[in-house]
Amino acid sequence: MTNGNKPLEPKVLWYVLSFFIWLLGIILGIIYMQKPEPEVKAFGKNCLIAAIIGVVTCILCYVIFGLLGLGGRICG
């Protein structure tokens, strides 16, 4: 996958996984933001941002469905 000096490839796949699997994005973000190379730091920052956007999107959907009273109807 990587030797630690370059970001994981393909980057877009890791961004999408970070969006849907938040813990993965947070872990990748923390690990790769510790590296000294600017490209690798940018990759880590983008993974972290994708994870945060995923969490916020999920919370917003939960709140919106809860306010509209659709939560129980959608799930069951």
Secondary structure as GFF3:
##gff-version 3
##sequence-region A 1 76
A	DSSP	alpha_helix	11	20	.	.	.	ID=ss1
A	DSSP	alpha_helix	22	33	.	.	.	ID=ss2
A	DSSP	alpha_helix	38	68	.	.	.	ID=ss3
A	DSSP	alpha_helix	71	75	.	.	.	ID=ss4
###
